[in-house]
Each structure stands twice: as structure tokens, then as C-alpha cells.
Amino acid sequence: MYKFNPILKTMVWGTESWVLSGVPGNESVVAEGPDAGKKITDIWPGQFPLLIKFIDAHKDLSIQVHPNDELAAARHNCKGKTEMWYVIGASEGAHLLSGLKERIDADRYVELVEQDKIVSVLADYPVKAGDVFFLPAGRIHAIGGGCYIAEIQQTSDITYRIYDYGRLGLDGKPRQLHTREAKDAIDYTVYEDYRTHYVARRDENVELVKCPFFTTTLLELTQPFKLDTKGCGDFMIVICMEGEGSIGSVSIKPGEAVLLTSKDGNPGIVPGKSGLKLLTTHL
């Protein structure tokens, strides 16, 4: 099992903590144990396929979209970016944008951006703790201020920034927009509802997202629990959102992730007195 030092990033809208990353130039470093100080590239063959973040949005993020694998490979020689959000906490009035609420085409999209009206065609959701959104590559989206979110995504740092409210970056200069690049990356399909619906249950796995890039479940524990990693491939990541406890001999607390590999078997999880809320994700 491995825990990693967080990679902290200050953004114009708030902060990010990358708790498990194989992104080139931002590779996670093992925090403790016999492999402390090693990069994930030293312990994992090839590029690690998932990136785990905690996002603390003090202000609205830019409206953006990510390319799929095919477009990202052609343009950037890297993977695309499908992701999901779990809302850990939200202040009163917090919201986020996910998907189109009315049908537009690529030319109309450009017109709306140029007229500062792109927000008018996006689905806007008030959010609370426990809300989940799945964001396949191509879906326009933005996190609103007041949201604290756990994000699971493909290992990619390719973002097309569509609109940023005329905001200046930390360097005092306007932030780069990718309006034209995004035009071909957007999925213009309109869906009735972009929220992921599920029924929470204590002390058992609740599947939230299953897609070609990752499968994620929610675990709300009040008592010891035995992880079943059978069928999960070469690894499982356990992400802590609330409470404290342990996985095998490794402690875990909010804002941390533990990487389990196939050699770790099926470890037990022991929650603390206040319980433990976790996400687990694997390929």
C-alpha cells in the first residue's frame, strides 16, 4: 500500500490538491514506508492511468471541455480526459454547470462565446454534499465557487478553456482561451439530466460510476469492512472524504488516498468512532 505527498496548486479560483498523479512533471512521491521518496514512476510500470484531486473552489472555475482519447492523441499525443465529481461539501447557494440544456451546433457555440452568452445554454445545478456528476470527454462543464469536490479522472492535463468571465490570471494577464480548439471537442448532445443518481447504503459498496476508464464506488462505513479487490485489475485507490480510520496497517484521513496493488490482497478497513466515508476506484 502506498500513500503519497499531496501536490498543492494555487489557482486563480482556489486550490487543488493532487493526491495521486502520474502526469509528467507532476508525479506523486511516496510519503511513508520502505519506498518513501520514490516517485510513482519508480513503483508503477508505465504511466499511472488515473489522477485523483481534491478541488476547493473559492470562486467559479472557467467553463471548459476536455477532448476524448482520439482527439487528444491527434493534437497532443496524450490521453483524453473523462472524469467524475463527488461533492464533499458545498456552501449555501453553491452550484455547478454540466452539459447543454438546449440544442446548439458548433457555429452557434462560437457565436454564444463571442457574445458572452454561453452560460445561457448550460445546465445549472444547485449542489449539496453527496451529489455526483459523471463528465465524459466532450461535455462542457464548470465548478462553481463554494464547492469542495473529489475528482477522479484519466491521467491527462489537457483542458480547453471556453470562457473565463474576462478574468485575469495570477500573473495579472488574461487567461488563454481555447474557443476554437473546443469547437471540435464538444459533444453537442442534450440530455434530460446530467446528475448521477444513487441510493446511499451504509457498510456496503454503492456503485456510482462504471465507464471504460474507471469504476467508482462509495463506502460509508460505521463498522469494520473487508475490501474485495477481486476483479479490480492491478490496483484499487481508496480516497477518504470524511472521518478517519485505517486500511490494513495504513492510516487514512480526509484529503488522502491510498493506492492498493494486487500484492495487497483484500485488506480490512476499520473506521474511527465518527465513521468513515470513502470512494474506491479502479479500472
KEKE-3310 file (N, C-alpha, C; in steps of 0.2 Angstrom, whole numbers, plus 5000, padded with zeros to 4 digits):
npx = (5004:5002:5004:5004:5013:5004:5002:5001:4992:4990:4977:4968:4956:4955:4960:4969:4972:4983:4982:4986:4995:5001:5005:5016:5029:5022:5023:5018:5025:5030:5025:5027:5034:5044:5047:5047:5049:5051:5046:5030:5032:5043:5038:5028:5024:5025:5014:5004:4987:4976:4971:4970:4961:4958:4947:4945:4935:4935:4930:4921:4925:4933:4923:4924:4930:4935:4945:4942:4950:4954:4955:4964:4975:4978:4980:4989:4996:4993:4983:4965:4952:4941:4930:4925:4914:4913:4904:4910:4908:4897:4894:4881:4870:4879:4884:4885:4890:4885:4884:4874:4859:4850:4848:4862:4873:4890:4893:4884:4888:4901:4896:4889:4899:4907:4898:4897:4887:4887:4884:4871:4865:4869:4867:4862:4866:4861:4870:4874:4882:4887:4882:4884:4893:4895:4907:4909:4922:4921:4910:4903:4908:4908:4915:4907:4910:4912:4911:4917:4926:4929:4939:4940:4949:4955:4972:4977:4981:4975:4965:4952:4949:4935:4927:4930:4925:4931:4942:4957:4973:4984:4996:4992:4988:4976:4968:4972:4961:4953:4943:4941:4948:4940:4928:4928:4929:4918:4904:4888:4876:4861:4855:4843:4845:4860:4865:4871:4862:4859:4857:4861:4869:4874:4889:4891:4896:4892:4889:4894:4899:4903:4913:4922:4935:4936:4930:4919:4915:4905:4909:4902:4906:4902:4907:4919:4926:4928:4938:4935:4945:4945:4943:4946:4957:4974:4975:4968:4961:4959:4950:4949:4935:4928:4929:4940:4952:4958:4967:4971:4987:4989:4985:4972:4965:4954:4956:4966:4973:4975:4984:4982:4989:4990:4997:4993:4981:4966:4963:4957:4946:4945:4935:4935:4928:4919:4915:4917:4920:4922:4928:4931:4941:4945:4951)
npy = (4994:5011:5028:5045:5061:5076:5086:5102:5115:5132:5141:5153:5153:5146:5132:5117:5100:5088:5071:5059:5056:5054:5062:5069:5078:5081:5070:5059:5057:5045:5044:5038:5023:5009:5013:5026:5043:5038:5041:5039:5034:5026:5015:5010:5002:5011:5024:5030:5027:5035:5050:5058:5071:5084:5097:5114:5126:5143:5153:5154:5142:5142:5140:5125:5111:5095:5085:5069:5053:5050:5063:5070:5062:5064:5078:5081:5071:5062:5055:5057:5066:5060:5061:5062:5069:5070:5078:5084:5094:5109:5126:5137:5141:5136:5130:5121:5119:5108:5101:5103:5112:5115:5112:5116:5120:5118:5131:5140:5138:5145:5158:5161:5161:5172:5182:5182:5174:5160:5154:5154:5143:5132:5118:5121:5117:5117:5112:5100:5091:5075:5074:5068:5069:5063:5065:5063:5064:5078:5084:5100:5110:5117:5120:5128:5142:5139:5126:5110:5097:5080:5073:5062:5056:5052:5051:5065:5082:5090:5104:5113:5129:5138:5149:5163:5173:5185:5186:5189:5181:5173:5180:5192:5194:5191:5176:5162:5157:5144:5143:5140:5127:5120:5119:5108:5098:5097:5088:5089:5084:5084:5080:5074:5075:5077:5074:5061:5048:5039:5027:5029:5018:5011:5003:4995:4992:5005:5007:5020:5026:5018:5016:5015:5019:5020:5013:5017:5017:5020:5020:5020:5019:5012:5002:4989:4983:4972:4974:4969:4965:4957:4955:4968:4972:4978:4987:4997:5012:5020:5033:5046:5055:5059:5057:5046:5033:5016:5007:4991:4991:5004:5021:5033:5048:5063:5070:5062:5048:5031:5019:5003:4989:4973:4964:4967:4961:4958:4969:4974:4987:4999:5009:5025:5032:5041:5036:5033:5039:5035:5034:5021:5017:5010:5002)
npz = (5000:4997:5001:4997:4995:4995:4980:4979:4972:4968:4962:4951:4955:4967:4976:4972:4977:4972:4975:4970:4956:4940:4930:4918:4925:4936:4945:4958:4974:4985:5002:5014:5023:5017:5003:5003:4997:4984:4967:4959:4946:4949:4955:4948:4932:4917:4913:4926:4926:4931:4939:4954:4963:4975:4975:4979:4977:4978:4970:4955:4943:4926:4911:4903:4893:4889:4878:4869:4869:4856:4849:4858:4856:4843:4843:4854:4858:4869:4882:4882:4892:4903:4917:4934:4947:4965:4977:4991:5000:5001:5000:5005:4992:4982:4966:4951:4933:4920:4905:4891:4890:4880:4862:4852:4838:4831:4826:4831:4845:4844:4842:4853:4863:4859:4861:4874:4880:4883:4894:4896:4889:4896:4907:4924:4940:4957:4971:4984:4998:4994:4981:4964:4949:4932:4920:4904:4892:4881:4887:4891:4905:4922:4938:4952:4963:4981:4981:4987:4981:4976:4964:4951:4937:4920:4917:4912:4907:4899:4895:4888:4888:4888:4891:4902:4910:4908:4916:4925:4926:4939:4936:4932:4919:4905:4905:4894:4881:4873:4863:4849:4848:4856:4850:4841:4850:4858:4864:4857:4861:4869:4885:4897:4910:4920:4932:4942:4949:4964:4977:4994:5005:5020:5025:5014:4997:4986:4969:4959:4947:4932:4919:4903:4908:4922:4937:4950:4967:4982:4999:5014:5030:5046:5053:5055:5039:5025:5011:4995:4982:4971:4954:4951:4944:4942:4952:4966:4971:4986:4993:5005:5012:5023:5041:5050:5049:5046:5034:5033:5039:5037:5040:5037:5032:5030:5014:5009:4999:4996:4988:4983:4978:4968:4976:4988:4992:5000:5010:5027:5032:5045:5053:5062:5077:5073:5061:5043:5027:5011:4994:4982:4968:4952:4938)
capx = (5000:5006:5001:5008:5013:5000:5005:4997:4992:4986:4974:4965:4949:4955:4966:4969:4977:4983:4984:4989:4996:5006:5005:5023:5031:5018:5022:5017:5030:5028:5025:5030:5036:5051:5048:5046:5054:5051:5040:5025:5035:5048:5034:5022:5026:5022:5011:4998:4981:4971:4973:4965:4962:4953:4946:4942:4933:4933:4927:4919:4931:4931:4919:4929:4929:4941:4945:4942:4956:4956:4957:4969:4981:4980:4983:4993:5000:4992:4976:4959:4950:4934:4931:4919:4915:4909:4903:4911:4904:4895:4892:4874:4870:4884:4881:4890:4887:4886:4881:4870:4851:4847:4852:4866:4878:4896:4894:4880:4893:4906:4893:4887:4905:4909:4893:4897:4881:4887:4882:4864:4863:4872:4863:4865:4863:4862:4873:4875:4886:4884:4880:4889:4892:4900:4908:4913:4926:4916:4904:4905:4906:4912:4913:4905:4913:4909:4911:4923:4925:4934:4938:4943:4949:4960:4978:4978:4980:4973:4959:4951:4945:4930:4925:4933:4922:4936:4946:4965:4976:4988:5001:4989:4986:4971:4970:4971:4955:4953:4937:4941:4950:4935:4923:4928:4929:4912:4898:4883:4870:4857:4852:4837:4848:4867:4867:4871:4858:4861:4854:4866:4868:4879:4893:4892:4898:4887:4892:4892:4901:4906:4914:4929:4941:4936:4924:4920:4910:4905:4908:4900:4907:4901:4909:4925:4924:4933:4938:4936:4948:4944:4940:4948:4963:4981:4976:4962:4963:4954:4950:4945:4932:4926:4931:4947:4952:4964:4966:4977:4991:4990:4980:4969:4961:4951:4961:4971:4971:4979:4985:4982:4991:4987:5000:4990:4976:4959:4964:4952:4946:4942:4933:4936:4922:4914:4914:4922:4917:4927:4927:4936:4941:4949:4950)
capy = (5000:5017:5035:5050:5068:5080:5091:5108:5120:5138:5143:5160:5152:5142:5127:5110:5095:5081:5066:5054:5059:5051:5067:5071:5084:5081:5063:5059:5054:5041:5048:5034:5016:5007:5016:5034:5047:5036:5043:5034:5031:5021:5009:5008:5002:5015:5030:5028:5029:5039:5056:5060:5078:5087:5104:5118:5131:5149:5156:5150:5140:5143:5135:5121:5105:5091:5081:5062:5050:5051:5070:5071:5059:5068:5085:5082:5064:5060:5053:5062:5067:5058:5062:5062:5073:5069:5084:5083:5100:5115:5132:5139:5144:5133:5127:5119:5118:5102:5099:5108:5111:5116:5110:5120:5117:5121:5138:5143:5138:5151:5164:5162:5163:5178:5186:5181:5171:5153:5151:5153:5136:5126:5116:5124:5113:5118:5106:5098:5086:5069:5074:5065:5070:5060:5070:5060:5069:5082:5088:5106:5110:5121:5120:5135:5144:5136:5118:5106:5091:5075:5072:5056:5057:5050:5055:5070:5088:5094:5107:5118:5134:5141:5156:5164:5179:5191:5186:5189:5175:5175:5184:5198:5194:5187:5168:5159:5153:5139:5143:5136:5120:5116:5118:5101:5093:5097:5083:5093:5080:5086:5075:5077:5075:5076:5071:5054:5046:5033:5026:5028:5012:5010:4997:4991:4996:5008:5009:5027:5027:5012:5018:5011:5022:5019:5011:5021:5015:5024:5016:5024:5014:5013:4996:4986:4981:4969:4975:4964:4968:4953:4958:4976:4973:4978:4992:5000:5018:5022:5040:5047:5061:5061:5053:5044:5025:5013:5001:4986:4995:5011:5026:5037:5054:5067:5073:5057:5042:5025:5015:4996:4985:4966:4961:4969:4956:4960:4972:4976:4994:5000:5016:5028:5032:5045:5033:5034:5040:5033:5032:5017:5017:5005:5002)
capz = (5000:4996:5002:4993:4997:4990:4976:4981:4967:4969:4956:4952:4958:4973:4977:4971:4980:4968:4979:4966:4950:4935:4925:4918:4928:4942:4948:4965:4978:4991:5008:5020:5022:5014:4997:5004:4992:4977:4963:4956:4940:4951:4958:4943:4926:4913:4916:4930:4922:4935:4943:4959:4965:4979:4972:4984:4973:4981:4965:4949:4938:4919:4908:4899:4890:4888:4872:4870:4868:4849:4848:4862:4853:4837:4844:4860:4859:4876:4883:4883:4899:4906:4924:4938:4953:4971:4981:4998:5004:4997:5004:5003:4985:4978:4960:4945:4927:4917:4899:4887:4891:4873:4856:4848:4834:4833:4824:4837:4851:4844:4842:4860:4867:4857:4863:4882:4882:4883:4901:4895:4886:4900:4913:4930:4946:4964:4974:4991:4999:4991:4974:4960:4942:4928:4914:4899:4887:4877:4890:4894:4912:4926:4945:4955:4969:4986:4980:4988:4977:4975:4956:4948:4930:4917:4918:4907:4910:4893:4896:4883:4892:4883:4894:4909:4913:4907:4922:4924:4929:4944:4933:4930:4912:4903:4904:4887:4880:4868:4860:4843:4849:4860:4845:4838:4856:4862:4862:4857:4863:4875:4890:4901:4917:4920:4938:4944:4954:4968:4984:4998:5010:5025:5026:5008:4991:4981:4963:4957:4940:4928:4912:4901:4911:4929:4941:4957:4972:4988:5005:5021:5035:5053:5056:5050:5032:5021:5004:4990:4976:4965:4948:4951:4940:4945:4958:4968:4975:4991:4994:5011:5011:5029:5046:5050:5051:5044:5029:5035:5044:5035:5042:5032:5035:5024:5009:5007:4995:4997:4982:4984:4972:4968:4981:4995:4994:5002:5017:5031:5034:5052:5054:5068:5081:5069:5054:5038:5021:5006:4987:4979:4961:4949:4930)
cpx = (5004:5001:5007:5008:5009:5004:4999:4997:4987:4983:4970:4958:4949:4961:4964:4974:4977:4986:4987:4989:5002:5007:5013:5024:5027:5017:5022:5023:5028:5029:5028:5031:5042:5052:5047:5052:5054:5045:5036:5028:5041:5044:5029:5025:5022:5018:5005:4992:4976:4974:4968:4966:4956:4953:4942:4941:4931:4928:4925:4925:4928:4927:4924:4926:4935:4940:4945:4949:4959:4959:4963:4976:4983:4983:4989:4997:4999:4984:4971:4957:4943:4935:4924:4920:4910:4909:4904:4907:4903:4892:4885:4874:4875:4881:4887:4886:4889:4882:4876:4862:4847:4851:4855:4870:4885:4897:4890:4885:4897:4902:4891:4893:4907:4904:4892:4890:4881:4884:4874:4861:4866:4867:4866:4862:4865:4865:4873:4880:4883:4882:4886:4887:4897:4901:4913:4917:4921:4911:4907:4903:4910:4910:4912:4909:4909:4908:4918:4922:4931:4933:4943:4943:4955:4966:4980:4977:4978:4966:4958:4946:4941:4928:4927:4930:4926:4941:4953:4968:4981:4994:4998:4987:4980:4973:4968:4965:4957:4947:4937:4943:4944:4929:4922:4928:4923:4907:4892:4876:4867:4854:4847:4840:4855:4869:4867:4867:4860:4857:4860:4864:4874:4882:4892:4894:4892:4890:4889:4893:4904:4907:4921:4935:4942:4930:4924:4914:4911:4905:4907:4900:4906:4904:4915:4922:4930:4933:4939:4938:4948:4941:4942:4954:4969:4981:4969:4965:4957:4955:4946:4942:4930:4928:4938:4947:4959:4962:4972:4981:4992:4984:4978:4964:4958:4957:4966:4968:4977:4979:4986:4984:4989:4991:4997:4984:4969:4960:4957:4952:4942:4941:4934:4929:4917:4912:4919:4919:4922:4924:4933:4935:4946:4947:4944)
cpy = (5006:5024:5040:5057:5072:5085:5097:5113:5126:5140:5150:5159:5149:5138:5120:5106:5089:5076:5060:5055:5055:5056:5069:5078:5085:5074:5063:5055:5051:5044:5044:5027:5015:5011:5024:5037:5044:5039:5037:5030:5025:5014:5006:5008:5006:5021:5027:5031:5034:5045:5058:5067:5079:5095:5108:5125:5137:5153:5152:5148:5142:5138:5131:5114:5101:5086:5073:5059:5051:5058:5072:5068:5062:5075:5086:5076:5062:5058:5059:5062:5066:5059:5062:5067:5070:5075:5082:5088:5105:5120:5133:5143:5141:5130:5125:5118:5111:5100:5104:5107:5113:5114:5116:5117:5120:5129:5142:5144:5144:5157:5166:5164:5170:5184:5186:5178:5163:5150:5150:5147:5130:5124:5118:5120:5116:5112:5106:5093:5079:5069:5072:5067:5067:5064:5067:5066:5072:5085:5094:5106:5115:5120:5127:5136:5141:5129:5115:5099:5086:5073:5066:5057:5053:5054:5059:5077:5093:5097:5113:5123:5138:5148:5157:5170:5185:5191:5186:5183:5178:5180:5191:5199:5190:5180:5166:5156:5149:5138:5139:5129:5116:5115:5111:5096:5092:5091:5088:5090:5083:5081:5078:5079:5073:5074:5064:5052:5039:5033:5025:5022:5012:5003:4992:4995:4998:5010:5016:5028:5020:5014:5014:5014:5021:5016:5014:5019:5020:5019:5021:5019:5016:5007:4993:4983:4978:4971:4969:4967:4963:4956:4966:4977:4974:4983:4994:5006:5019:5029:5042:5054:5064:5055:5051:5036:5022:5008:4997:4990:5002:5016:5030:5042:5058:5070:5068:5052:5037:5021:5008:4993:4977:4962:4962:4965:4960:4963:4974:4984:4995:5007:5018:5029:5036:5042:5035:5034:5040:5033:5027:5017:5013:5005:4996)
cpz = (5000:4997:4999:4996:4992:4986:4976:4975:4969:4963:4957:4955:4965:4973:4974:4975:4975:4973:4976:4959:4946:4930:4924:4921:4935:4945:4955:4968:4984:4997:5014:5018:5018:5007:4997:5000:4985:4973:4960:4950:4942:4953:4953:4936:4921:4916:4920:4927:4925:4938:4948:4962:4970:4977:4977:4980:4977:4977:4959:4945:4931:4917:4903:4897:4889:4882:4874:4868:4860:4847:4852:4859:4847:4838:4849:4861:4866:4876:4884:4891:4901:4913:4928:4945:4959:4975:4988:5002:4999:5001:5001:4996:4980:4972:4956:4939:4924:4911:4897:4889:4885:4868:4853:4843:4835:4831:4829:4843:4850:4844:4850:4864:4865:4859:4871:4884:4883:4889:4900:4892:4890:4906:4920:4936:4953:4967:4981:4992:4997:4984:4970:4952:4938:4922:4909:4895:4882:4880:4893:4901:4916:4934:4948:4961:4975:4986:4983:4985:4976:4967:4955:4940:4927:4918:4912:4910:4904:4895:4891:4887:4887:4885:4901:4912:4913:4913:4921:4928:4935:4942:4931:4923:4911:4902:4897:4887:4874:4864:4853:4844:4852:4855:4842:4844:4859:4859:4863:4859:4869:4879:4895:4908:4917:4927:4939:4950:4957:4974:4989:5003:5014:5025:5020:5002:4987:4975:4961:4949:4938:4921:4910:4904:4918:4931:4948:4961:4978:4994:5011:5026:5042:5057:5052:5044:5028:5014:5000:4983:4970:4959:4947:4947:4944:4951:4960:4972:4980:4993:5000:5010:5018:5034:5045:5051:5048:5039:5030:5040:5042:5037:5036:5035:5029:5020:5007:5003:4997:4991:4984:4977:4973:4974:4988:4997:4995:5009:5021:5032:5041:5052:5061:5071:5077:5062:5049:5031:5015:4999:4986:4972:4958:4942:4929)
residu = (MET:TYR:LYS:PHE:ASN:PRO:ILE:LEU:LYS:THR:MET:VAL:TRP:GLY:THR:GLU:SER:TRP:VAL:LEU:SER:GLY:VAL:PRO:GLY:ASN:GLU:SER:VAL:VAL:ALA:GLU:GLY:PRO:ASP:ALA:GLY:LYS:LYS:ILE:THR:ASP:ILE:TRP:PRO:GLY:GLN:PHE:PRO:LEU:LEU:ILE:LYS:PHE:ILE:ASP:ALA:HIS:LYS:ASP:LEU:SER:ILE:GLN:VAL:HIS:PRO:ASN:ASP:GLU:LEU:ALA:ALA:ALA:ARG:HIS:ASN:CYS:LYS:GLY:LYS:THR:GLU:MET:TRP:TYR:VAL:ILE:GLY:ALA:SER:GLU:GLY:ALA:HIS:LEU:LEU:SER:GLY:LEU:LYS:GLU:ARG:ILE:ASP:ALA:ASP:ARG:TYR:VAL:GLU:LEU:VAL:GLU:GLN:ASP:LYS:ILE:VAL:SER:VAL:LEU:ALA:ASP:TYR:PRO:VAL:LYS:ALA:GLY:ASP:VAL:PHE:PHE:LEU:PRO:ALA:GLY:ARG:ILE:HIS:ALA:ILE:GLY:GLY:GLY:CYS:TYR:ILE:ALA:GLU:ILE:GLN:GLN:THR:SER:ASP:ILE:THR:TYR:ARG:ILE:TYR:ASP:TYR:GLY:ARG:LEU:GLY:LEU:ASP:GLY:LYS:PRO:ARG:GLN:LEU:HIS:THR:ARG:GLU:ALA:LYS:ASP:ALA:ILE:ASP:TYR:THR:VAL:TYR:GLU:ASP:TYR:ARG:THR:HIS:TYR:VAL:ALA:ARG:ARG:ASP:GLU:ASN:VAL:GLU:LEU:VAL:LYS:CYS:PRO:PHE:PHE:THR:THR:THR:LEU:LEU:GLU:LEU:THR:GLN:PRO:PHE:LYS:LEU:ASP:THR:LYS:GLY:CYS:GLY:ASP:PHE:MET:ILE:VAL:ILE:CYS:MET:GLU:GLY:GLU:GLY:SER:ILE:GLY:SER:VAL:SER:ILE:LYS:PRO:GLY:GLU:ALA:VAL:LEU:LEU:THR:SER:LYS:ASP:GLY:ASN:PRO:GLY:ILE:VAL:PRO:GLY:LYS:SER:GLY:LEU:LYS:LEU:LEU:THR:THR:HIS:LEU)
# end
